[in-house]
């Protein structure tokens, strides 16, 4: 077991994601991964004191798991300059999408970067295990892969075996936001949360609440006639 991959709960697969890359990377995308990503990357050894890893003072720490194209992450760091924002994504094309927005072409190694943003291009569960207890003030899980087949249910991030790991990283009173447009995943979240006593779980909203920036996945769901649900959970003391 390596330092950046602490042990996970028994029965949890070693990884929840599928492929790390879609179409072949273009030269610009490869430069972003080679030159820009290292400038924003949160290193495993920095997880023990994550606030010190930012290039600017922060008053809160938020984590987004699986940021996709990065629209939500970018909107949040723009609206909340006092927050230390860790954005996690393993899919290289998603990482490139976010980084493309941050730096002009040709300035991958030199363009200024947001001091209150750090990227974790690995499995977010391992980061949760490295963070000190009660570190996070907010957690986002927006439109995750639903793994709709029953035999793949153990790969869903919302999982009874993972709840203690998530809860450990959140301070009491911290908020966990979850959104999904998939009916199977929606029912799964409802069932899992009904059987636990770590989080307060009000009924989900049927329209995106104020302060929740949109994502391309939400827009696609609405275009295709699916109805997202939005949960706002609170970590109990």
C-alpha positions as CSV (number, residue, x, y, z in Angstrom):
1,X,0.0,0.0,0.0
2,X,1.5,3.3,-1.0
3,X,1.4,6.6,1.0
4,X,-1.1,8.1,-1.4
5,X,-3.4,5.1,-1.3
6,X,-4.4,4.2,2.3
7,X,-6.5,1.0,2.8
8,X,-10.2,1.1,2.0
9,X,-13.1,-0.6,3.8
10,X,-13.4,-4.3,3.1
11,X,-15.6,-5.1,0.1
12,X,-15.0,-1.7,-1.6
13,X,-13.4,-2.1,-5.1
14,X,-9.9,-0.6,-5.5
15,X,-11.3,1.8,-8.0
16,X,-14.7,3.2,-8.8
17,X,-14.0,4.7,-12.2
18,X,-13.5,3.1,-15.7
19,X,-11.1,4.6,-18.2
20,X,-8.8,7.5,-17.5
21,X,-8.7,8.8,-21.1
22,X,-11.2,9.2,-23.9
23,X,-10.0,10.3,-27.3
24,X,-6.2,10.7,-27.8
25,X,-4.8,13.9,-26.3
26,X,-3.9,16.7,-28.6
27,X,-0.5,18.5,-28.1
28,X,-2.1,21.4,-26.2
29,X,-3.8,18.9,-23.8
30,X,-0.6,17.0,-23.2
31,X,1.2,20.3,-22.4
32,X,-1.5,21.1,-19.9
33,X,-1.0,17.8,-18.1
34,X,2.8,18.1,-18.3
35,X,3.2,21.8,-17.4
36,X,0.1,23.2,-15.8
37,X,-1.3,20.3,-13.8
38,X,1.9,19.9,-11.6
39,X,1.6,23.6,-10.6
40,X,-1.9,22.9,-9.2
41,X,-1.6,19.4,-8.0
42,X,-2.2,18.6,-4.3
43,X,0.5,16.1,-3.3
44,X,-0.3,13.2,-1.0
45,X,2.2,14.5,1.6
46,X,0.3,17.9,1.6
47,X,-3.0,16.2,2.6
48,X,-1.9,16.1,6.3
49,X,-2.2,20.0,6.3
50,X,-4.2,20.8,3.2
51,X,-4.8,24.5,4.0
52,X,-1.0,25.1,3.9
53,X,-0.9,23.8,0.4
54,X,-2.8,26.7,-1.1
55,X,-1.0,29.8,-2.5
56,X,-3.4,32.1,-0.6
57,X,-5.0,32.1,2.9
58,X,-8.3,30.2,3.0
59,X,-11.0,30.2,5.6
60,X,-12.8,27.0,4.6
61,X,-12.0,23.8,2.7
62,X,-14.3,22.3,0.0
63,X,-13.8,19.1,-2.1
64,X,-15.5,18.2,-5.4
65,X,-15.4,14.6,-6.4
66,X,-15.4,13.9,-10.1
67,X,-15.6,17.4,-11.5
68,X,-16.2,16.3,-15.1
69,X,-15.7,19.3,-17.4
70,X,-14.9,21.6,-14.5
71,X,-17.8,24.1,-15.0
72,X,-19.0,23.8,-11.4
73,X,-15.5,24.0,-9.9
74,X,-14.6,27.1,-11.9
75,X,-17.8,28.8,-10.9
76,X,-17.3,28.0,-7.3
77,X,-13.7,29.3,-7.1
78,X,-14.7,32.5,-8.8
79,X,-17.6,33.1,-6.4
80,X,-15.7,32.0,-3.3
81,X,-12.1,33.4,-3.3
82,X,-11.8,32.7,0.5
83,X,-12.4,29.0,0.1
84,X,-9.6,26.4,-0.5
85,X,-11.1,24.3,-3.3
86,X,-9.8,20.8,-4.1
87,X,-11.2,19.5,-7.3
88,X,-10.7,15.8,-8.0
89,X,-11.0,14.0,-11.3
90,X,-9.2,11.0,-12.8
91,X,-10.4,11.4,-16.4
92,X,-7.6,13.2,-18.3
93,X,-9.9,14.8,-20.8
94,X,-11.9,16.4,-17.9
95,X,-8.7,17.7,-16.3
96,X,-7.7,19.2,-19.7
97,X,-11.1,20.8,-20.0
98,X,-10.7,22.7,-16.7
99,X,-7.1,23.6,-17.3
100,X,-7.8,24.9,-20.8
101,X,-10.1,27.5,-19.3
102,X,-7.5,28.6,-16.8
103,X,-4.5,29.2,-19.0
104,X,-4.0,30.7,-22.5
105,X,-2.4,28.5,-25.1
106,X,1.4,28.9,-25.0
107,X,1.4,29.9,-21.4
108,X,0.9,26.5,-19.8
109,X,4.0,26.8,-17.7
110,X,3.8,30.5,-16.9
111,X,0.3,31.8,-16.7
112,X,-0.9,32.8,-13.2
113,X,-3.2,30.3,-11.5
114,X,-5.8,30.6,-8.8
115,X,-4.1,30.4,-5.4
116,X,-7.1,28.8,-3.8
117,X,-7.5,25.9,-6.2
118,X,-5.7,22.6,-6.0
119,X,-6.3,19.5,-8.2
120,X,-6.3,15.8,-7.1
121,X,-6.0,13.7,-10.3
122,X,-6.5,10.4,-8.5
123,X,-9.2,8.4,-6.7
124,X,-10.8,10.8,-4.3
125,X,-11.4,8.1,-1.8
126,X,-7.7,7.9,-1.1
127,X,-7.6,11.6,-0.5
128,X,-10.4,11.3,2.0
129,X,-8.4,8.7,3.9
130,X,-5.3,11.0,4.0
131,X,-7.1,14.2,5.2
132,X,-7.2,14.9,8.9
133,X,-10.4,14.1,10.6
134,X,-13.0,16.9,10.3
135,X,-11.1,18.8,7.6
136,X,-13.8,19.5,5.1
137,X,-16.5,22.2,5.3
138,X,-18.3,21.1,2.1
139,X,-18.3,18.1,-0.2
140,X,-19.7,17.9,-3.8
141,X,-20.7,14.8,-5.7
142,X,-22.5,16.0,-8.8
143,X,-23.9,13.7,-11.4
144,X,-21.6,10.7,-10.7
145,X,-21.4,7.6,-12.8
146,X,-24.6,5.8,-11.8
147,X,-23.2,2.3,-12.5
148,X,-26.8,1.3,-13.3
149,X,-26.3,-2.5,-13.4
150,X,-27.0,-4.2,-10.1
151,X,-23.8,-6.1,-10.2
152,X,-21.9,-2.8,-10.3
153,X,-23.7,-1.2,-7.3
154,X,-20.5,-1.6,-5.2
155,X,-18.8,0.9,-7.5
156,X,-21.2,3.7,-6.6
157,X,-19.6,6.4,-4.5
158,X,-22.7,6.7,-2.3
159,X,-22.2,3.4,-0.6
160,X,-22.9,2.2,2.9
161,X,-19.3,1.0,3.3
162,X,-17.9,4.4,2.3
163,X,-20.1,6.6,4.5
164,X,-17.8,6.4,7.5
165,X,-14.8,7.4,5.4
166,X,-16.7,10.4,4.0
167,X,-18.1,11.3,7.5
168,X,-14.6,11.2,9.0
169,X,-13.3,13.9,6.6
170,X,-16.2,16.2,7.2
171,X,-16.5,18.4,10.3
172,X,-19.8,18.3,12.2
173,X,-22.3,20.6,10.5
174,X,-20.5,20.3,7.1
175,X,-22.6,20.0,4.0
176,X,-22.5,17.2,1.4
177,X,-24.2,18.1,-1.9
178,X,-25.3,15.3,-4.2
179,X,-27.0,15.6,-7.5
180,X,-28.1,12.8,-9.9
181,X,-30.5,12.5,-12.9
182,X,-30.4,8.7,-13.1
183,X,-33.5,7.1,-11.5
184,X,-31.6,4.0,-10.4
185,X,-29.0,6.2,-8.6
186,X,-31.7,8.4,-7.2
187,X,-33.4,5.5,-5.6
188,X,-30.1,4.1,-4.4
189,X,-29.2,7.4,-2.7
190,X,-32.6,7.5,-1.0
191,X,-32.2,3.9,0.2
192,X,-28.6,4.2,1.5
193,X,-29.4,7.4,3.3
194,X,-32.5,6.1,4.9
195,X,-30.4,3.3,6.5
196,X,-27.7,5.5,8.1
197,X,-27.6,7.9,11.1
198,X,-24.4,9.9,10.3
199,X,-26.1,12.6,8.1
200,X,-29.3,14.6,8.3
201,X,-31.1,14.1,5.0
202,X,-33.9,16.4,4.1
203,X,-36.0,15.5,1.0
204,X,-34.1,16.3,-2.2
205,X,-35.0,19.4,-4.2
206,X,-36.4,18.9,-7.7
207,X,-34.9,22.1,-9.1
208,X,-31.3,23.2,-8.7
209,X,-31.0,25.3,-5.5
210,X,-29.6,28.8,-5.4
211,X,-25.8,28.7,-5.1
212,X,-25.4,25.4,-7.1
213,X,-23.7,26.3,-10.4
214,X,-24.8,24.2,-13.3
215,X,-22.9,21.5,-15.2
216,X,-22.9,20.2,-18.7
217,X,-24.2,16.9,-17.4
218,X,-27.2,18.6,-15.8
219,X,-27.9,20.5,-19.1
220,X,-27.7,17.3,-21.0
221,X,-30.1,15.5,-18.6
222,X,-32.6,18.4,-19.0
223,X,-32.4,18.4,-22.8
224,X,-33.0,14.6,-22.8
225,X,-36.0,14.9,-20.5
226,X,-34.5,13.5,-17.3
227,X,-35.3,15.1,-13.9
228,X,-32.4,15.7,-11.6
229,X,-32.7,15.5,-7.8
230,X,-30.5,17.6,-5.5
231,X,-29.6,16.5,-2.0
232,X,-28.1,18.7,0.7
233,X,-26.9,16.5,3.6
234,X,-25.5,17.7,6.9
235,X,-22.9,15.9,8.9
236,X,-24.2,15.2,12.4
237,X,-22.1,16.0,15.4
